[in-house]
């Protein structure tokens, strides 16, 4: 993995979302912004991203063409990732995919797929948090059954 970063000032906030979309489309694994203070105490934004080495050229082009930066920093990074598994969890509104992070053969992280939960919430006109609660409840009851 490579971590790339640029300091941005004098860039409209609306552009940042557009640039983020372009970076993900170009192969970035993660893109994030942090507020910073630059020379002369000017407020700015630190744009950071993670990507595979093979995407550096394309991403560098996007950063130069679509932002106000005059320079891009990047350096190699070691990343350890959990093995990922996906499974469907039943709810009263239909199944929801849950992403599970595995470490040494054990589930240590679980997260319902946001877009599926959002679709269910909109389709059934219910709060998003209610969908999440139903998924967590279903996961809890599955764990209880597997321990019996």
Secondary structure, DSSP 8 states (H G I E B T S, - for coil): -EEEEEEE-S--HHHHHHHHHHHHHTT-SEEEEEEEE-GGG-EEEEEEEEE-GGGHHHHHHHHHHHSS-S--EEEE------EEEEEEE--TT--EEEEEEEETTEEEEEEE-HHHHHHHHHHHT--HHHHHHHHHHHHHHHHHHHH-
